Amino acid sequence: MSEESTATIAPPKGKPKWLRVKLPTGKKYTQLRGLVDKYDLHTICTSGSCPNMGECWGEGTATFMILGNICTRSCGFCGVKTGRPEQVDWEEPEKVARSIKIMGIKHAVITSVDRDDLKDMGSIIWAETVKAIRRMNPQTTLETLIPDFQGIERHLDRIVEVAPEVVSHNMETVKRLTREVRIQAKYERSLEVLRYLKNAGVNRTKSGIMLGLGELEEEVIDTMKDLREANVDVVTIGQYLQPSKKHLPVKEFITPEQFKKYETIGLELGFRHVESGALVRSSYKAHKHIL
């Protein structure tokens, strides 16, 4: 993927065959789908139409989003609505914990919108959610996929104190494209968040990036090197797909061979786990990342 070829490549027309997804099936998936519909439970798996939903649910993993569904940031890649968020629901921690219990989830991933409108950036609800899940589901392991909390340490400390098995924060893209892809975020600040979490005693840290936005191979490798320098343990690498015509266009569909190359490089750099593939998302195989 040279600079010249990336610069002259035409926008792709139609998805390649390796992005075709089979409909989720299986006894466990059908059972969980029934519970979600019956109790009106909210998971990112269903609302985001995740391509890996059947596989993850079959392994007892699901992802839940807290703090509403309206974000204070307007990232060019993300399908979540931007605007003025609703008031904080202080009963949400118990609701999420109850959903996990009803579904019998073995490993839960918790994520959220950015809440720059709140003095605590939402970190108090984050900590209370982890505590509620621990009380109601003592055998369930947890990953918290957190925002950057503007890099404010006292907010990050609330996550550290409740000790999820994995704490994740996504870089999303390479340094050069950060301003375009993550308008209100900063590449170096995200790295500092990950570095701070590790230094503060988090057992397992994790980050993810999307490809197909015009990045160069050497930039992807540089991002992986930056993550390793920050002592990040796990990295996920997947294909960016445009949520709507209003969002950034896909510049390139990355081949399975290229994803495999990144996986090999990542393992050579020393990551404990590397998930690299077109359909990989942040929580893909999340249950394995605690090992």
Summary of the structure (lengths in Angstrom):
residues: 291
radius of gyration: 18.3
end to end distance: 33.2
largest distance: 55.0
contacts: 940
relative contact order: 0.14
helix: 42%
strand: 14%
